[in-house]
């Protein structure tokens, strides 16, 4: 727990945790938000730098579409139910703007920390891990293992510490703004 923020990690070892389980762990912990941090590799094309994703039906670019497809392919426990889909869409009308504000706070804090960002640092895609209707969610791609420059940054302890501070700063800024917004809505 740092600065009033408790982090819950769904696994202590390097194993795949199904996407639905990740969301279940967040709900069980009473999470105020869901932040999925990744450092993936692209088999085709080239990408470098941090990217913050929010939920959308379709990805904005080819790399985002490939990443979302890869994440979803690894999760074989997805369910499609029309009634549940409608109810989830209704719940997202509240959480999606909160997710967008969280993504913007991440982009601002990461940029302010002078951390290399993707040429399009804010994107959206159909990542299953972002589909929780009741928890504001973002996916932070902190870099790409397929990029030599990103691999070098990821291996640098000073860069990792700066990135951690930027993430913490973003979470704190978002929490303050989110609480203020909640107070306004209740009035």
Backbone as CSV, one residue per row, in Angstrom:
resi,resn,N_x,N_y,N_z,CA_x,CA_y,CA_z,C_x,C_y,C_z
1,UNK,0.843,-1.183,0.000,0.000,0.000,0.000,0.894,1.254,0.000
2,UNK,0.768,2.054,-1.001,1.524,3.299,-1.092,0.562,4.445,-1.327
3,UNK,0.671,5.458,-0.506,-0.143,6.664,-0.681,-1.634,6.336,-0.756
4,UNK,-2.087,5.408,0.068,-3.502,5.060,0.105,-3.958,4.145,-1.018
5,UNK,-3.034,3.606,-1.778,-3.386,2.731,-2.893,-2.896,1.324,-2.588
6,UNK,-3.820,0.382,-2.607,-3.467,-1.024,-2.397,-3.476,-1.728,-3.746
7,UNK,-2.442,-2.489,-4.005,-2.323,-3.222,-5.265,-2.639,-4.689,-5.006
8,UNK,-3.489,-5.250,-5.857,-3.813,-6.666,-5.772,-3.343,-7.301,-7.074
9,UNK,-2.481,-8.297,-6.961,-1.953,-9.004,-8.122,-2.607,-10.386,-8.154
10,UNK,-3.187,-10.779,-9.298,-3.940,-12.040,-9.340,-3.103,-13.310,-9.249
11,UNK,-1.778,-13.216,-9.386,-0.927,-14.409,-9.278,0.441,-13.995,-8.761
12,UNK,1.022,-14.837,-7.956,2.347,-14.561,-7.406,3.463,-15.121,-8.280
13,UNK,3.135,-16.043,-9.182,4.135,-16.632,-10.066,3.795,-16.274,-11.511
14,UNK,4.708,-16.550,-12.404,4.558,-16.214,-13.818,3.715,-17.292,-14.508
15,UNK,2.394,-17.173,-14.359,1.458,-18.097,-14.993,0.340,-17.279,-15.630
16,UNK,-0.301,-17.866,-16.632,-1.442,-17.192,-17.254,-2.640,-17.254,-16.321
17,UNK,-3.255,-16.114,-16.067,-4.476,-16.041,-15.271,-5.596,-15.670,-16.242
18,UNK,-6.632,-16.504,-16.360,-7.730,-16.199,-17.291,-8.305,-14.806,-17.033
19,UNK,-8.727,-14.158,-18.111,-9.208,-12.784,-18.019,-10.366,-12.641,-17.043
20,UNK,-11.302,-13.577,-17.077,-12.434,-13.512,-16.152,-11.977,-13.636,-14.705
21,UNK,-10.951,-14.424,-14.463,-10.419,-14.576,-13.107,-9.805,-13.269,-12.631
22,UNK,-9.124,-12.575,-13.518,-8.526,-11.287,-13.149,-9.602,-10.321,-12.669
23,UNK,-10.698,-10.257,-13.403,-11.802,-9.369,-13.025,-12.429,-9.850,-11.723
24,UNK,-12.582,-11.155,-11.559,-13.148,-11.698,-10.318,-12.291,-11.343,-9.113
25,UNK,-10.972,-11.395,-9.274,-10.048,-11.025,-8.196,-10.239,-9.549,-7.851
26,UNK,-10.384,-8.708,-8.871,-10.592,-7.271,-8.635,-11.903,-7.031,-7.893
27,UNK,-12.963,-7.703,-8.315,-14.252,-7.536,-7.630,-14.175,-8.008,-6.183
28,UNK,-13.552,-9.162,-5.959,-13.436,-9.704,-4.602,-12.651,-8.763,-3.691
29,UNK,-11.713,-8.030,-4.265,-10.906,-7.080,-3.483,-11.619,-5.745,-3.299
30,UNK,-12.781,-5.581,-3.952,-13.490,-4.307,-3.870,-12.762,-3.199,-4.609
31,UNK,-12.156,-3.540,-5.725,-11.327,-2.600,-6.481,-12.114,-1.382,-6.956
32,UNK,-11.461,-0.228,-6.870,-12.024,1.013,-7.395,-11.732,1.155,-8.880
33,UNK,-10.696,0.453,-9.331,-10.321,0.485,-10.743,-9.558,-0.779,-11.082
34,UNK,-9.427,-1.024,-12.379,-8.701,-2.193,-12.858,-7.652,-1.699,-13.849
35,UNK,-6.393,-1.928,-13.518,-5.278,-1.537,-14.387,-4.538,-2.802,-14.792
36,UNK,-4.541,-3.089,-16.080,-3.846,-4.252,-16.608,-2.578,-3.751,-17.287
37,UNK,-1.409,-4.145,-16.753,-0.132,-3.660,-17.266,0.529,-4.765,-18.087
38,UNK,0.972,-4.408,-19.289,1.537,-5.381,-20.218,2.831,-4.888,-20.838
39,UNK,3.633,-5.815,-21.294,4.789,-5.568,-22.149,4.794,-6.707,-23.155
40,UNK,4.000,-6.547,-24.205,3.816,-7.607,-25.191,4.827,-7.501,-26.322
41,UNK,4.784,-8.468,-27.210,5.621,-8.472,-28.406,4.715,-8.609,-29.620
42,UNK,5.035,-7.880,-30.648,4.302,-7.995,-31.909,5.102,-8.857,-32.863
43,UNK,4.438,-9.832,-33.476,5.129,-10.689,-34.431,5.306,-9.977,-35.769
44,UNK,4.380,-9.087,-36.082,4.443,-8.344,-37.338,4.380,-6.857,-37.021
45,UNK,4.965,-6.051,-37.856,4.924,-4.611,-37.666,5.895,-4.175,-36.586
46,UNK,5.825,-2.901,-36.268,6.749,-2.349,-35.299,6.005,-1.369,-34.406
47,UNK,6.249,-1.447,-33.134,5.654,-0.515,-32.186,6.657,-0.288,-31.067
48,UNK,6.606,0.899,-30.496,7.500,1.231,-29.396,6.817,2.260,-28.511
49,UNK,7.133,2.235,-27.233,6.603,3.214,-26.302,5.327,2.780,-25.615
50,UNK,4.953,3.544,-24.593,3.769,3.244,-23.788,2.493,3.644,-24.519
51,UNK,1.470,2.839,-24.339,0.154,3.090,-24.921,-0.894,2.773,-23.867
52,UNK,-1.897,3.639,-23.743,-2.984,3.423,-22.789,-4.248,3.117,-23.584
53,UNK,-4.846,1.960,-23.299,-6.041,1.511,-24.019,-7.280,1.575,-23.138
54,UNK,-8.383,1.984,-23.757,-9.702,1.868,-23.147,-10.548,0.985,-24.061
55,UNK,-11.706,0.604,-23.573,-12.580,-0.316,-24.298,-13.248,0.341,-25.496
56,UNK,-13.281,-0.381,-26.597,-14.049,-0.021,-27.789,-14.424,-1.320,-28.481
57,UNK,-15.463,-1.264,-29.275,-15.891,-2.467,-29.995,-14.818,-2.954,-30.966
58,UNK,-14.094,-2.000,-31.572,-13.052,-2.355,-32.527,-11.805,-1.537,-32.228
59,UNK,-10.671,-2.102,-32.533,-9.398,-1.410,-32.323,-9.255,-0.269,-33.316
60,UNK,-8.497,0.752,-32.903,-8.261,1.901,-33.770,-7.198,1.634,-34.826
61,UNK,-6.305,0.697,-34.561,-5.253,0.423,-35.524,-4.963,-1.072,-35.573
62,UNK,-4.152,-1.461,-36.525,-3.843,-2.878,-36.747,-3.123,-3.513,-35.562
63,UNK,-2.167,-2.782,-34.983,-1.417,-3.328,-33.841,-2.350,-3.577,-32.669
64,UNK,-3.248,-2.642,-32.392,-4.214,-2.816,-31.300,-5.138,-3.993,-31.543
65,UNK,-5.554,-4.168,-32.774,-6.418,-5.300,-33.116,-5.681,-6.622,-32.894
66,UNK,-4.413,-6.683,-33.308,-3.637,-7.918,-33.118,-3.411,-8.206,-31.639
67,UNK,-3.127,-7.158,-30.856,-2.927,-7.358,-29.418,-4.207,-7.858,-28.754
68,UNK,-5.352,-7.227,-29.069,-6.622,-7.650,-28.475,-6.952,-9.084,-28.871
69,UNK,-6.734,-9.424,-30.142,-7.001,-10.789,-30.603,-6.112,-11.790,-29.862
70,UNK,-4.853,-11.439,-29.677,-3.923,-12.333,-28.982,-4.336,-12.534,-27.527
71,UNK,-4.737,-11.451,-26.870,-5.173,-11.559,-25.477,-6.416,-12.433,-25.380
72,UNK,-7.376,-12.203,-26.282,-8.629,-12.954,-26.240,-8.437,-14.415,-26.606
73,UNK,-7.512,-14.706,-27.508,-7.266,-16.082,-27.914,-6.776,-16.917,-26.733
74,UNK,-6.063,-16.267,-25.819,-5.527,-16.974,-24.662,-6.613,-17.294,-23.636
75,UNK,-7.766,-16.647,-23.745,-8.839,-16.845,-22.775,-9.976,-17.611,-23.438
76,UNK,-10.170,-18.843,-23.021,-11.174,-19.688,-23.659,-12.472,-19.769,-22.883
77,UNK,-12.663,-18.897,-21.887,-13.844,-19.005,-21.033,-14.846,-17.874,-21.277
78,UNK,-14.814,-17.220,-22.446,-15.744,-16.128,-22.732,-17.159,-16.647,-22.955
79,UNK,-18.135,-15.841,-22.551,-19.537,-16.202,-22.714,-20.274,-15.052,-23.401
80,UNK,-21.175,-15.377,-24.325,-21.992,-14.368,-24.986,-23.451,-14.639,-24.663
81,UNK,-24.080,-13.668,-24.037,-25.483,-13.762,-23.685,-26.098,-12.392,-23.945
82,UNK,-27.114,-12.331,-24.783,-27.686,-11.044,-25.187,-28.187,-10.218,-24.012
83,UNK,-28.939,-10.818,-23.102,-29.475,-10.070,-21.959,-28.340,-9.548,-21.088
84,UNK,-27.378,-10.384,-20.815,-26.237,-9.950,-20.010,-25.497,-8.829,-20.724
85,UNK,-25.392,-8.912,-22.044,-24.723,-7.872,-22.825,-25.415,-6.529,-22.699
86,UNK,-26.734,-6.531,-22.751,-27.497,-5.279,-22.612,-27.294,-4.690,-21.217
87,UNK,-27.371,-5.540,-20.187,-27.168,-5.052,-18.818,-25.753,-4.511,-18.622
88,UNK,-24.778,-5.174,-19.217,-23.402,-4.699,-19.099,-23.222,-3.364,-19.811
89,UNK,-23.855,-3.206,-20.971,-23.768,-1.927,-21.686,-24.353,-0.796,-20.856
90,UNK,-25.449,-1.078,-20.157,-26.051,-0.061,-19.285,-25.100,0.325,-18.159
91,UNK,-24.477,-0.668,-17.550,-23.528,-0.386,-16.468,-22.333,0.405,-16.988
92,UNK,-21.917,0.139,-18.210,-20.754,0.835,-18.779,-21.015,2.313,-19.033
93,UNK,-22.267,2.719,-19.098,-22.537,4.139,-19.318,-21.966,4.983,-18.182
94,UNK,-21.825,4.406,-17.000,-21.191,5.113,-15.888,-19.684,4.871,-15.855
95,UNK,-19.268,3.635,-16.058,-17.844,3.333,-15.894,-16.987,3.761,-17.084
96,UNK,-17.522,3.795,-18.287,-16.701,4.137,-19.446,-16.119,5.553,-19.364
97,UNK,-16.909,6.571,-18.994,-16.292,7.902,-18.847,-15.223,7.925,-17.752
98,UNK,-15.412,7.152,-16.715,-14.408,7.066,-15.651,-13.135,6.396,-16.178
99,UNK,-13.304,5.375,-17.017,-12.152,4.717,-17.643,-11.413,5.694,-18.556
100,UNK,-12.154,6.479,-19.305,-11.534,7.463,-20.199,-10.727,8.478,-19.397
101,UNK,-11.269,8.929,-18.262,-10.537,9.882,-17.416,-9.286,9.233,-16.816
102,UNK,-9.380,7.956,-16.457,-8.216,7.237,-15.940,-7.142,7.128,-17.026
103,UNK,-7.543,6.802,-18.241,-6.589,6.689,-19.347,-5.913,8.036,-19.614
104,UNK,-6.676,9.100,-19.559,-6.097,10.426,-19.787,-5.118,10.784,-18.675
105,UNK,-5.455,10.454,-17.433,-4.536,10.703,-16.312,-3.242,9.915,-16.503
106,UNK,-3.349,8.674,-16.991,-2.152,7.851,-17.262,-1.295,8.498,-18.341
107,UNK,-1.927,8.917,-19.419,-1.190,9.526,-20.525,-0.467,10.790,-20.055
108,UNK,-1.140,11.622,-19.304,-0.541,12.874,-18.829,0.630,12.591,-17.893
109,UNK,0.445,11.693,-16.929,1.498,11.401,-15.950,2.712,10.743,-16.606
110,UNK,2.477,9.834,-17.534,3.578,9.157,-18.221,4.341,10.151,-19.087
111,UNK,3.614,11.000,-19.788,4.264,12.029,-20.598,5.059,13.003,-19.741
112,UNK,4.488,13.411,-18.597,5.173,14.345,-17.701,6.450,13.743,-17.118
113,UNK,6.485,12.419,-16.990,7.671,11.741,-16.458,8.720,11.499,-17.548
114,UNK,8.458,12.006,-18.751,9.379,11.867,-19.876,9.658,10.402,-20.209
115,UNK,8.588,9.607,-20.158,8.670,8.194,-20.521,8.238,8.075,-21.975
116,UNK,9.005,7.358,-22.760,8.709,7.188,-24.184,7.290,6.668,-24.355
117,UNK,6.530,7.376,-25.198,5.163,6.965,-25.491,5.043,6.624,-26.970
118,UNK,4.096,5.776,-27.275,3.764,5.404,-28.647,3.341,6.662,-29.398
119,UNK,3.457,6.660,-30.703,3.060,7.836,-31.485,1.581,8.161,-31.299
120,UNK,0.770,7.172,-30.954,-0.637,7.370,-30.596,-0.802,6.817,-29.171
121,UNK,-0.514,7.634,-28.154,-0.472,7.113,-26.784,-1.825,6.723,-26.191
122,UNK,-2.916,7.251,-26.722,-4.243,6.881,-26.245,-4.957,6.152,-27.367
123,UNK,-5.318,4.890,-27.098,-6.021,4.104,-28.102,-7.144,3.337,-27.427
124,UNK,-7.931,2.675,-28.234,-9.000,1.838,-27.695,-9.048,0.548,-28.489
125,UNK,-9.614,-0.474,-27.872,-9.708,-1.762,-28.523,-10.658,-2.680,-27.777
126,UNK,-10.924,-3.806,-28.355,-11.881,-4.761,-27.804,-11.187,-5.777,-26.903
127,UNK,-10.363,-5.302,-25.987,-9.670,-6.191,-25.054,-10.678,-6.733,-24.037
128,UNK,-10.759,-8.039,-23.909,-11.690,-8.636,-22.942,-11.419,-8.173,-21.527
129,UNK,-10.160,-7.938,-21.194,-9.796,-7.551,-19.837,-10.378,-6.173,-19.478
130,UNK,-10.831,-5.410,-20.465,-11.411,-4.089,-20.214,-12.937,-4.110,-20.179
131,UNK,-13.537,-5.275,-20.294,-14.990,-5.359,-20.454,-15.779,-5.453,-19.155
132,UNK,-15.130,-5.323,-18.006,-15.878,-5.338,-16.745,-16.808,-4.133,-16.734
133,UNK,-18.103,-4.357,-16.632,-19.032,-3.224,-16.715,-19.068,-2.373,-15.447
134,UNK,-18.587,-2.909,-14.340,-18.744,-2.238,-13.056,-17.465,-1.642,-12.484
135,UNK,-16.338,-1.791,-13.176,-15.063,-1.287,-12.675,-14.387,-0.496,-13.795
136,UNK,-14.061,0.782,-13.560,-13.300,1.515,-14.577,-12.008,0.765,-14.867
137,UNK,-11.710,0.570,-16.156,-10.592,-0.295,-16.544,-9.780,0.316,-17.670
138,UNK,-8.455,0.181,-17.561,-7.559,0.544,-18.651,-6.476,-0.515,-18.773
139,UNK,-5.933,-0.631,-19.961,-4.796,-1.507,-20.219,-3.627,-0.599,-20.561
140,UNK,-2.541,-0.754,-19.836,-1.331,0.029,-20.073,-0.276,-0.879,-20.686
141,UNK,0.018,-0.631,-21.936,1.104,-1.330,-22.624,2.334,-0.467,-22.371
142,UNK,3.206,-0.896,-21.453,4.324,-0.031,-21.072,5.462,-0.051,-22.074
143,UNK,5.423,-0.982,-22.987,6.444,-1.097,-24.015,6.286,-2.429,-24.712
144,UNK,7.098,-2.633,-25.716,6.995,-3.851,-26.515,8.305,-4.623,-26.467
145,UNK,8.208,-5.885,-26.111,9.388,-6.736,-26.070,9.970,-6.958,-27.462
146,UNK,9.178,-6.694,-28.490,9.658,-6.834,-29.861,10.471,-5.616,-30.301
147,UNK,10.557,-4.598,-29.457,11.353,-3.402,-29.747,12.622,-3.436,-28.902
148,UNK,13.781,-3.376,-29.552,15.055,-3.384,-28.814,15.140,-2.189,-27.861
149,UNK,14.670,-1.025,-28.297,14.717,0.172,-27.442,13.831,-0.018,-26.209
150,UNK,12.635,-0.587,-26.402,11.749,-0.821,-25.255,12.327,-1.873,-24.316
151,UNK,12.905,-2.929,-24.867,13.525,-3.958,-24.018,14.616,-3.343,-23.149
152,UNK,15.403,-2.461,-23.735,16.472,-1.786,-22.977,15.863,-0.949,-21.852
153,UNK,14.789,-0.206,-22.148,14.132,0.600,-21.109,13.559,-0.295,-20.011
154,UNK,12.882,-1.359,-20.408,12.266,-2.257,-19.427,13.294,-2.877,-18.485
155,UNK,14.508,-3.052,-18.951,15.570,-3.649,-18.131,16.251,-2.621,-17.221
156,UNK,15.957,-1.341,-17.400,16.604,-0.262,-16.650,15.854,0.008,-15.342
157,UNK,16.484,-0.235,-14.186,15.807,-0.020,-12.897,15.342,1.428,-12.688
158,UNK,16.120,2.389,-13.167,15.724,3.800,-13.011,14.469,4.092,-13.829
159,UNK,14.411,3.576,-15.056,13.227,3.753,-15.904,12.002,3.109,-15.246
160,UNK,12.179,1.896,-14.705,11.052,1.215,-14.053,10.570,2.019,-12.840
161,UNK,11.487,2.574,-12.052,11.099,3.373,-10.888,10.347,4.634,-11.328
162,UNK,10.824,5.276,-12.382,10.151,6.479,-12.908,8.758,6.120,-13.430
163,UNK,8.651,4.976,-14.086,7.356,4.522,-14.597,6.406,4.223,-13.446
164,UNK,6.899,3.581,-12.408,6.066,3.308,-11.230,5.565,4.603,-10.605
165,UNK,6.448,5.593,-10.489,6.040,6.883,-9.914,4.983,7.558,-10.794
166,UNK,5.141,7.458,-12.105,4.164,8.053,-13.023,2.806,7.367,-12.891
167,UNK,2.814,6.049,-12.792,1.557,5.313,-12.624,0.897,5.709,-11.312
168,UNK,1.668,5.771,-10.239,1.127,6.176,-8.938,0.553,7.589,-9.013
169,UNK,1.263,8.494,-9.650,0.790,9.866,-9.803,-0.534,9.902,-10.563
170,UNK,-0.626,9.120,-11.625,-1.863,9.059,-12.413,-3.017,8.519,-11.579
171,UNK,-2.765,7.462,-10.819,-3.820,6.872,-9.991,-4.291,7.854,-8.925
172,UNK,-3.361,8.572,-8.308,-3.737,9.553,-7.294,-4.544,10.697,-7.900
173,UNK,-4.102,11.210,-9.034,-4.825,12.297,-9.698,-6.226,11.843,-10.091
174,UNK,-6.310,10.639,-10.644,-7.624,10.112,-11.040,-8.527,9.938,-9.824
175,UNK,-8.007,9.396,-8.739,-8.818,9.148,-7.540,-9.402,10.450,-7.006
176,UNK,-8.615,11.506,-6.980,-9.097,12.805,-6.504,-10.195,13.326,-7.421
177,UNK,-9.938,13.298,-8.726,-10.926,13.781,-9.693,-12.184,12.918,-9.689
178,UNK,-12.017,11.605,-9.546,-13.164,10.693,-9.541,-14.036,10.926,-8.311
179,UNK,-13.411,11.142,-7.160,-14.174,11.414,-5.932,-14.926,12.731,-6.060
180,UNK,-14.305,13.747,-6.640,-14.972,15.032,-6.839,-16.151,14.882,-7.785
181,UNK,-15.962,14.117,-8.851,-17.036,13.872,-9.815,-18.198,13.137,-9.140
182,UNK,-17.896,12.157,-8.313,-18.938,11.384,-7.611,-19.741,12.309,-6.696
183,UNK,-19.057,13.234,-6.010,-19.769,14.185,-5.143,-20.722,15.056,-5.950
184,UNK,-20.272,15.507,-7.123,-21.124,16.344,-7.978,-22.350,15.571,-8.450
185,UNK,-22.155,14.323,-8.811,-23.275,13.507,-9.295,-24.304,13.294,-8.195
186,UNK,-23.835,13.072,-6.966,-24.773,12.856,-5.847,-25.573,14.094,-5.513
187,UNK,-25.013,15.283,-5.821,-25.742,16.533,-5.514,-26.798,16.715,-6.523
